[in-house]
Amino acid sequence: MPGGPELQKHRWLMVGAGGMARNWVQRFLAPHMQRVDVVGLVDVNPAALTQSGDFLGLPPERRFTNMEAAFSTVEADCVGICVPPPFHRPAVELAAARGWDVLSEKPMADTWEDSVAIYRAARQARGGAGIRLQIMQNYRFTPRIQTLKRVLDSGRLGRINYVVGRFGADYRQPLSWGAAFRHEMRHAMLVEGSIHHFDQIRHLSGQDCTTIAGWEWNPGAPSFKGEIIALYTMRLDGGAFAHYEGSGLAAGWQNTWHGEYYRVECEGGAVVLDRDHMVRIQEHERGRGLRVEEVPAVTTAELPLEGHAAVIGQFLDWLDGGPPPPTVVDDNIKSTAMLYGAIQASATGQTVDVAGMVALAQRTAAG
Ligand SMILES: NC(=O)c1ccc[n+]([C@@H]2O[C@H](COP(=O)([O-])OP(=O)(O)OC[C@H]3O[C@@H](n4cnc5c(N)ncnc54)[C@H](O)[C@@H]3O)[C@@H](O)[C@H]2O)c1
């Protein structure tokens, strides 16, 4: 890579082999295999371990059914974590104890306490020098979102007044949202879904959330034990606001994964993205009506890798001396605070000081 970081071969421990981790192993790591040597694979499910282990051609002694055994047996320098959220903290702590860098799936963890503990473990590792920790926020790096972002960054529409985001998926059937744990857990919409959209609101606006208010609930849907609808309003630190609707019980218009709706209302017009993936600029002129312009999408030449594969590439570049990627833990703690601020807002009926949560997390991690 002329002028870029010098590429190294990294010894990668993969925590998770089935579910989404199967995609990591079989699809997302694939473009990077010249830079990665998978030296170990962990999954509590032996069938998943066999399938992904066979795909990688890993010998039996490099396949593990528990994390501790894997961490104490293999010699790695980095770790990919793709297991359900309650297991992110133990995996990051095991990596931090060995000074290994980490790329972990979202959300950082399934509680705010564990998210802050992860942040602290990463910062305090290697005698205070810290490990590199990046969180998988793949939705920032897709053509439809990059096209929308390019319009906003061009400045053509001026100041952002507010952002509207919508996710709506029909998960009214039992087990329709992938893994069973999503149908069993508390705060399912927020913890497993809305973290992507909160992060996207920060990404699109270029602003961080200062306060959040709103509600999460389950209106009685039998397919979920936890809260599965979320309606929130946020104040952002650059003067804009945001409104978010997330539902796993959408019985009408669908805005499911990679088909989310975003509308950014700006000083000189609005820019809209819906499930048809077309970014449209709307400019109203009094007396002349509405002009709508369809924006050419970012091309594959401009975005050769997208989503997970793009984030894995950023992580490897960072390990090889490149700049910190956009979704490192110092950034992601701000999206994570929105998530746990949202849960607190609903539980208390109060507006929550998200910026204050971030400041406390930063002090805890540093201290
Ligand atoms: N970024 C995205 O677009 C995206 C999409 C789906 C899931 N995810 C995230 O990926 C993670 C995994 O979600 P999933 O849907 O694949 O879940 P899943 O329930 O399918 O679990 C993934 C794998 O982890 C294994 N596993 C569970 N507990 C384990 C443990 N303690 N140790 C080792 N292995 C364990 C399971 O056996 C399974 O094979 C979650 O954090 C989820 O939020 C991200």
The ligand as a Tripos MOL2 file, in Angstrom:
@<TRIPOS>MOLECULE
LIG
   44    48     1     0     0
SMALL
NO_CHARGES

@<TRIPOS>ATOM
      1 N1        -23.4450   -5.5210   13.1140 N.am      1 LIG1
      2 C1        -24.4720   -6.2080   12.6700 C.2       1 LIG1
      3 O1        -25.0270   -5.9310   11.6230 O.2       1 LIG1
      4 C2        -24.9500   -7.3920   13.4770 C.ar      1 LIG1
      5 C3        -25.9380   -8.2570   12.9990 C.ar      1 LIG1
      6 C4        -26.3220   -9.3480   13.7900 C.ar      1 LIG1
      7 C5        -25.7410   -9.5290   15.0350 C.ar      1 LIG1
      8 N2        -24.8090   -8.6410   15.4820 N.ar      1 LIG1
      9 C6        -24.1680   -8.7960   16.7890 C.3       1 LIG1
     10 O2        -23.3880   -9.9600   16.7630 O.3       1 LIG1
     11 C7        -23.3430  -10.5490   18.0690 C.3       1 LIG1
     12 C8        -23.8060  -11.9950   17.9770 C.3       1 LIG1
     13 O3        -25.1540  -12.0120   17.5380 O.3       1 LIG1
     14 P1        -25.7630  -13.3150   16.8100 P.3       1 LIG1
     15 O4        -27.0500  -12.9250   16.2420 O.co2     1 LIG1
     16 O5        -24.7540  -13.9170   15.9430 O.co2     1 LIG1
     17 O6        -26.0180  -14.2420   18.1020 O.3       1 LIG1
     18 P2        -26.0820  -15.8380   18.2140 P.3       1 LIG1
     19 O7        -26.9750  -16.1620   19.3640 O.co2     1 LIG1
     20 O8        -26.3790  -16.4550   16.8850 O.co2     1 LIG1
     21 O9        -24.5920  -16.2040   18.7080 O.3       1 LIG1
     22 C9        -23.4690  -16.1800   17.8620 C.3       1 LIG1
     23 C10       -22.5870  -17.3550   18.2270 C.3       1 LIG1
     24 O10       -22.0260  -17.1430   19.5310 O.3       1 LIG1
     25 C11       -22.0190  -18.3880   20.2100 C.3       1 LIG1
     26 N3        -21.9070  -18.1410   21.6400 N.ar      1 LIG1
     27 C12       -22.8930  -17.7560   22.4940 C.ar      1 LIG1
     28 N4        -22.3840  -17.5990   23.7250 N.ar      1 LIG1
     29 C13       -21.0560  -17.8510   23.6540 C.ar      1 LIG1
     30 C14       -19.9910  -17.8470   24.6040 C.ar      1 LIG1
     31 N5        -20.2050  -17.5140   25.8740 N.pl3     1 LIG1
     32 N6        -18.7540  -18.1810   24.1790 N.ar      1 LIG1
     33 C15       -18.5270  -18.5330   22.8980 C.ar      1 LIG1
     34 N7        -19.5140  -18.5680   21.9690 N.ar      1 LIG1
     35 C16       -20.7370  -18.2190   22.3350 C.ar      1 LIG1
     36 C17       -23.3040  -19.0640   19.7640 C.3       1 LIG1
     37 O11       -23.2510  -20.4650   19.9620 O.3       1 LIG1
     38 C18       -23.3620  -18.6700   18.2980 C.3       1 LIG1
     39 O12       -22.7510  -19.6410   17.4630 O.3       1 LIG1
     40 C19       -24.2250   -9.6670   18.9480 C.3       1 LIG1
     41 O13       -23.4480   -8.7320   19.6350 O.3       1 LIG1
     42 C20       -25.1350   -8.9570   17.9310 C.3       1 LIG1
     43 O14       -25.5820   -7.7020   18.3930 O.3       1 LIG1
     44 C21       -24.4040   -7.6000   14.7170 C.ar      1 LIG1
@<TRIPOS>BOND
     1     1     2 1
     2     2     3 2
     3     2     4 1
     4     4     5 ar
     5     4    44 ar
     6     5     6 ar
     7     6     7 ar
     8     7     8 ar
     9     8     9 1
    10     8    44 ar
    11     9    10 1
    12     9    42 1
    13    10    11 1
    14    11    12 1
    15    11    40 1
    16    12    13 1
    17    13    14 1
    18    14    15 2
    19    14    16 1
    20    14    17 1
    21    17    18 1
    22    18    19 2
    23    18    20 1
    24    18    21 1
    25    21    22 1
    26    22    23 1
    27    23    24 1
    28    23    38 1
    29    24    25 1
    30    25    26 1
    31    25    36 1
    32    26    27 ar
    33    26    35 ar
    34    27    28 ar
    35    28    29 ar
    36    29    30 ar
    37    29    35 ar
    38    30    31 1
    39    30    32 ar
    40    32    33 ar
    41    33    34 ar
    42    34    35 ar
    43    36    37 1
    44    36    38 1
    45    38    39 1
    46    40    41 1
    47    40    42 1
    48    42    43 1
@<TRIPOS>SUBSTRUCTURE
     1 LIG1         1 GROUP 0 **** ****
